[in-house]
Amino acid sequence: MSDQNPVFIPGPTNIPDRLRLAMQVQTRDHRAPDFVETFAPVLEDTKKVFATKDSTVITFPSSGTGGWEAAVCNTLSPGDTVLVARYGMFSHRWIDLCQRHGLDVQIIECAWGSGAPADKFEAALSADKAHKIKAVLVTHNETATGVKSDVAAVRAAMNASSHPAMLFVDCVSSLGSMDFRMDDWGVDIAVSGSQKGFMLATGMAILGVSPKALAAMETAKLHRTFFDFRDMMKANASGGFPYTPPLQLIYGMRESLKMLFEEGLENVYARHFRLAEAVRRAVDGWGLSLVAQSPELYSDTVSAIYVPEGFDSNTLTDHVFEAYGVSFGVGLGEMNGKAFRIGHLGSLTDTMVLSGLATVEMGMADLNYPVALGSGVTAAQDYLRNSRPAAIKSAAA
Ligand SMILES: *Cc1c(COP(=O)(O)O)cnc(C)c1O
């Protein structure tokens, strides 16, 4: 099997050589004076990706899940109420984490394939006259279903009900790939990680924390030690770390930010839209359906695709891995066996996406799916060649 085949899972994502090399550094002393010069600019520049001026960027050596835990433990107290909608595996897991911390979780059950229900949030917040709800939790991009939620609409609903709750957003599989506006959307804590849009190895949770969340920290009573914002901020203030930092990831992050800014965040988002659209055209060409219920919910980083009745999506993902050495995302939770996922985020080109579509198409043909060989690839090719950005067009001329 060739390790040059890209992965089409929605994280961890393909690591460009430039970033693999950037992470390849010998041990350095994080207490030496030059660590400040490496680390402080990374924290400052990450704010641009969150689109925030007001918030503080805080990182932990952890996967994204640790970022959820840090958000909750630093700002809430046992018995506090949080309001969450469940519409996929990741919103479900965030609910589970809150429950295990002894929070009172008010859950709005939604169909998998739908997004955050701003209207239901507004009703729940308006009914909460005593302001027991301390935070509203939203998964911006539900990676299990390929659904992007409208965070601005949730903020508008919170404002309409004049409720003082904080807004926490999981943007692990959207930050650095799809438009995210922490300040404009009034997000109090945004949680992300190193291994998706930042195209790095797994191991760094990356959070944006608003002044309001920092104020809540002063009275919050849940226990935290490793994930204590205060220890981290105190050390970060002089450019340091309260324990051993993931140095290689910090070097990687520095280079990843450079890459994102060189391309331009707007261009990065446009590239993700265009590649996602090519995948959606292919799905349509195959005669299959997305799990996402309507176009405004379509994620530009991952597509979850129902297999036809009578087929098992796990057989498809296993077969494609064994026959062609390529990984696609399995169906998670309720979608297990029913849908497979194509991750299309991070370091990705037209050519890479076409190779993935062609490969999974072969897999479906091998398993006698009612899908014509070429039907999806042709639709994607048509779209891609007719939507080339100016830079690619002129290079080809
Ligand atoms: C990947 C992901 C996470 C974090 O998962 P880890 O494996 O802990 O990094 C959280 N939320 C969403 C939506 C994700 O896609």
Ligand as a Chemical Component Dictionary entry (heavy atoms), coordinates in Angstrom:
data_LIG
# 
_chem_comp.id                   LIG 
_chem_comp.type                 NON-POLYMER 
_chem_comp.pdbx_formal_charge   0 
_chem_comp.three_letter_code    LIG 
# 
loop_
_chem_comp_atom.comp_id 
_chem_comp_atom.atom_id 
_chem_comp_atom.alt_atom_id 
_chem_comp_atom.type_symbol 
_chem_comp_atom.charge 
_chem_comp_atom.model_Cartn_x 
_chem_comp_atom.model_Cartn_y 
_chem_comp_atom.model_Cartn_z 
_chem_comp_atom.pdbx_ordinal 
LIG C1 C1 C 0 -12.588 15.752 15.378 1  
LIG C2 C2 C 0 -13.663 16.434 16.123 2  
LIG C3 C3 C 0 -13.589 16.663 17.523 3  
LIG C4 C4 C 0 -12.417 16.321 18.375 4  
LIG O1 O1 O 0 -12.011 15.052 18.331 5  
LIG P1 P1 P 0 -10.590 14.603 18.902 6  
LIG O2 O2 O 0 -10.474 13.236 18.364 7  
LIG O3 O3 O 0 -10.653 14.657 20.371 8  
LIG O4 O4 O 0 -9.557  15.561 18.366 9  
LIG C5 C5 C 0 -14.613 17.346 18.106 10 
LIG N1 N1 N 0 -15.655 17.789 17.422 11 
LIG C6 C6 C 0 -15.770 17.613 16.095 12 
LIG C7 C7 C 0 -16.945 18.181 15.387 13 
LIG C8 C8 C 0 -14.775 16.930 15.396 14 
LIG O5 O5 O 0 -14.884 16.757 14.082 15 
# 
loop_
_chem_comp_bond.comp_id 
_chem_comp_bond.atom_id_1 
_chem_comp_bond.atom_id_2 
_chem_comp_bond.value_order 
_chem_comp_bond.pdbx_ordinal 
LIG C1 C2 SING 1  
LIG C2 C3 SING 2  
LIG C2 C8 DOUB 3  
LIG C3 C4 SING 4  
LIG C3 C5 DOUB 5  
LIG C4 O1 SING 6  
LIG O1 P1 SING 7  
LIG P1 O2 DOUB 8  
LIG P1 O3 SING 9  
LIG P1 O4 SING 10 
LIG C5 N1 SING 11 
LIG N1 C6 DOUB 12 
LIG C6 C7 SING 13 
LIG C6 C8 SING 14 
LIG C8 O5 SING 15 
# 
